[in-house]
Amino acid sequence: MMIRKFISLELKQFIRSPYLQKSIFIKIIFALIGFVLISNAFILGYALFPILSDKFPNRNPLELVNSFFLYWFIGDLMLRFFLQKLPVFSVKPLLSLPIKKSKILHYILFKSAISFFTFLPLFFILPFGFSLIEHGYTDTVAWSWMSFLFISTLISNYLNFIIENKSAESELSFLPLILVSLLIATLNYFNLVPFGEIFSLAINKITEQPIYLIIPILILITLYYFNFSSLKQKLHLDQSLSSHSTSVNTSEMVWLQHLGPIAPFMRLDLRLIARNKRSKSTILLLILGMLYGLIFYPNFQKTGITPMIVFVGIFITGNFMLNFGQFIPAWDSAYFKLLMSQNAKYKDYIQSKYILMVGSSLVMFVFSIPYVYYSWKILLVNFAALIFNIGVNSYVLLYAGSYNRKSIKLDQRASFNYQGTGAVQWLLALPILIIPTLVFYIPFKLVSLNAGVFALIISGLIGIVLHQKIMKLITQKYTRSKYKMIQAFAQE
């Protein structure tokens, strides 16, 4: 069977991957998180019926659960969009072989349905369904309800497949999904359009007369074949070839010349950011990060300063630094081998990344000055966060980059794209965000706000004073890792 052959190829690709053992720690972490989620879903499935019967004695527990179906479906769809990765299957080598495209496409679509997000709801659906039987509901009602919920998870999967494919073609494509979801939830919450009651009545009708299950089944089949037709149009060996030419801005950026030997690397980075989907997202996140303070600073004005203000300050002044720096040098993975063969000093390459991150933090701090409207203490903390970002976090990001072994495909969609993300990016959250909060918290709690700010500034200044020595150590680490990175990027 061809499907069996595809599965065999997938297993070989997984077992022979050079990253299997390197990422084993992060796989263990995800496995533990998955186990906790499955356990909670299982317990909730069995306990929900008696809980609802006790809290709402005058309501039918099944109808009450059905009234929240809309929120469940929207939540499931958004989780899939933001977290679920579409199946990655190397199909180009197969296109030159005598294998029907339809078989390849059916395998891809079948594989997309076999995911953690599809099976997790089952650990709630099945226990709750069997508890319905235990509490007097007929087998027909229970099995019809469980069948409908499972079909709905598959509908969510293939609907997400469509949205993901569309999102690869345009920037900010996730906004319609969020806006439509918020609109539906708002209309339902204010009872302007009672979607919850409508879906509850529809599900009740299906459980009473299972023949109506044909409707969600038809929706599922329609979505499946829509995805099939859409993918079939793109499944060509020359799909990646551009059918049209576009004009390119070839600005020489002469204003960078005064930076000396790091100027060529700075030009590469700025052009990379301006010309590619994935890197453009760092600019979008920079703009959104500036508005981050509007969520928290009004609360600080009312409740007073808390250690959380440092977390916000680090994020606002270091937004670009965090989003760009965590993928150094993977941004250059497409031409990293060529870059390393040039007659240029490695320390200049590393220094250019440092200057770009520090410059962005200075700009972000300047634009954050208007937040002084809420309190002058916010400006003071943001300044301390700026110094900490420059003197500590920038070096942490650069050093962590020497462990990056995953390339980045710059032409892929920018929004919520986790391609190229490895254990390094997940583990960076601890030193980047948690440590400065602790550095501030201890003197802030024991002495005063000024003591916490002073601790952050001193920590950053130490790093700035030791800049040359730290950069020398980082350069040496990159030099030792250079050939490993070249080999890893070439294999991606």
C-alpha positions, 0 to 999 in steps of 0.5 A, spaced: 500 500 500 502 506 498 499 509 504 504 504 508 510 506 504 509 514 506 508 512 513 515 508 512 518 514 509 516 519 515 518 514 520 525 514 517 525 521 516 524 522 523 529 517 526 534 519 521 533 526 523 540 529 526 535 533 531 532 527 534 536 527 540 538 534 540 531 536 541 529 530 546 528 535 552 523 539 549 519 533 546 519 531 553 517 537 556 511 537 551 509 530 552 508 532 560 504 538 558 500 534 553 499 529 559 496 534 563 492 537 558 489 530 557 488 528 564 484 534 565 480 533 559 478 526 562 477 528 569 472 534 566 469 529 562 467 525 567 465 530 573 462 535 568 455 532 568 454 531 576 457 538 577 452 541 572 446 538 575 448 540 582 449 547 580 444 548 575 438 543 578 433 546 573 437 546 567 438 540 563 446 538 563 446 536 556 443 542 553 447 547 557 453 544 555 451 544 548 449 552 549 457 553 549 458 549 543 460 555 539 465 558 544 468 551 544 468 551 536 471 558 536 476 556 541 478 550 538 479 553 531 483 559 534 488 554 537 489 550 531 491 556 527 496 559 532 499 552 535 498 547 530 503 546 524 500 543 518 503 536 516 510 537 513 511 532 507 517 532 502 513 531 496 517 534 491 522 528 490 515 524 489 512 528 483 518 525 479 516 518 480 510 514 478 505 516 484 498 519 483 498 526 485 491 524 488 494 519 493 499 524 495 494 529 497 490 524 500 495 522 505 497 529 506 490 531 508 489 524 512 495 526 516 493 533 518 487 530 521 491 525 526 494 531 531 494 532 538 488 537 537 484 532 534 485 527 539 485 531 545 477 533 545 476 525 545 478 525 552 473 530 554 467 527 549 468 520 550 467 520 558 462 525 558 458 521 553 458 515 557 456 519 563 450 521 559 448 513 558 450 512 566 445 518 568 439 515 564 440 518 556 439 513 551 444 510 547 442 513 541 442 520 544 449 519 547 452 516 541 449 521 536 452 527 541 459 524 541 459 523 533 457 530 532 462 533 536 468 528 533 465 530 526 466 538 529 473 537 531 475 534 524 471 540 520 475 545 525 481 541 522 480 542 515 477 549 516 484 551 519 487 548 513 484 553 508 485 559 513 492 556 514 493 556 506 490 563 505 494 566 510 501 564 507 499 568 501 498 575 505 500 579 511 495 580 517 491 574 514 489 572 521 486 578 523 479 576 519 479 570 523 480 574 530 475 579 528 469 574 525 470 570 532 470 576 536 464 579 532 460 572 533 462 572 540 460 579 542 453 578 538 452 572 542 454 575 549 449 581 548 444 576 546 443 580 539 444 574 535 443 568 540 448 563 536 449 559 543 441 557 543 441 556 535 447 551 536 444 548 542 437 547 539 441 544 532 445 539 536 439 537 540 435 536 534 441 531 531 441 527 538 434 526 537 434 524 530 441 522 528 439 522 521 441 529 521 448 527 522 448 527 514 449 535 515 455 536 518 458 530 514 456 533 508 460 540 511 466 535 512 466 532 505 466 539 502 471 542 506 476 536 505 475 536 497 476 544 497 482 542 500 484 537 495 482 541 489 486 547 492 492 543 494 492 539 487 493 546 483 499 547 487 502 540 487 507 542 481 515 541 481 515 548 478 510 551 483 516 555 487 518 558 480 515 565 480 511 567 474 512 574 474 518 579 475 517 584 481 522 591 481 526 591 487 529 597 491 536 597 490 538 602 495 545 602 497 544 605 504 550 610 504 548 613 511 551 606 514 558 607 511 560 611 517 559 604 521 565 601 518 566 594 517 560 592 520 556 596 514 555 591 509 552 586 514 547 591 517 545 593 509 544 585 509 540 585 515 535 591 513 534 589 506 532 582 509 527 585 514 524 589 508 524 584 503 521 578 506 514 576 509 517 572 515 522 578 517 517 583 516 513 581 522 518 583 526 516 590 524 509 589 525 511 586 532 515 592 534 509 597 532 504 592 536 509 592 542 509 600 543 501 599 544 503 594 550 503 599 555 496 601 554 494 594 557 498 595 563 500 602 565 493 604 566 492 599 572 499 601 575 496 608 575 490 605 579 494 600 583 501 602 584 507 600 582 508 592 582 514 588 579 510 586 573 512 593 570 519 591 569 516 585 565 512 590 561 518 595 560 523 589 558 518 587 553 517 594 550 524 597 550 526 590 547 520 588 543 524 588 536 531 585 540 527 579 542 523 577 536 529 578 531 535 576 536 532 569 538 533 567 531 540 570 530 544 567 525 538 563 522 535 569 519 541 568 514 541 561 514 539 561 506 546 564 504 550 562 511 555 558 508 556 563 502 557 569 508 562 565 512 566 564 506 567 571 505 573 575 507 570 578 513 571 578 520 566 574 524 566 579 530 564 584 525 558 580 523 556 579 531 557 586 532 552 588 526 547 584 530 549 587 536 548 594 534 542 593 530 538 590 537 541 596 541 539 601 536 532 598 536 532 598 543 534 606 543 528 607 538 523 603 542 525 607 549 524 614 545 517 612 543 515 610 549 517 616 553 509 619 552 507 613 557 510 618 562 503 621 562 501 615 567 507 616 571 514 618 571 516 612 575 514 608 568 519 612 565 524 611 570 523 603 570 523 603 562 530 607 562 532 601 567 529 596 562 533 599 556 540 599 560 538 592 562 537 590 555 543 593 552 548 590 557 545 583 559 539 581 554 543 583 548 549 578 550 544 573 552 540 573 545 547 573 541 550 567 545 544 563 545 544 564 537 550 560 537 546 554 539 541 555 533 541 549 528 534 550 525 534 554 518 528 559 517 524 560 510 523 567 509 518 566 504 513 563 508 507 567 512 509 571 517 504 571 522 504 566 528 509 562 524 513 557 528 518 554 523 525 554 525 523 555 532 527 550 537 528 549 544 533 555 544 527 559 543 523 556 548 528 556 553 530 563 552 524 566 556 527 564 563 533 569 562 530 574 558 524 576 562 524 572 568 531 574 571 530 582 570 524 581 574 527 578 579 533 583 579 528 588 580 523 585 585 528 583 591 531 590 592 524 593 590 521 589 596 526 589 601 528 597 600 524 601 595 522 602 587 529 606 586 533 600 589 530 596 584 531 601 578 538 601 581 539 594 581 537 593 573 541 599 571 548 597 575 547 590 572 546 593 565 552 597 566 556 592 568 555 588 561 556 595 557 563 596 561 565 589 559 562 589 552 569 588 548 571 582 553 563 579 552 563 580 545 570 576 544 567 570 548 561 570 544 565 570 537 569 565 540 563 561 541 560 562 534 567 560 531 567 553 534 560 552 532 560 555 525 561 549 521 556 545 525 551 551 523 553 551 516 552 543 516 545 544 520 542 549 515 544 545 509 540 539 511 534 543 512 
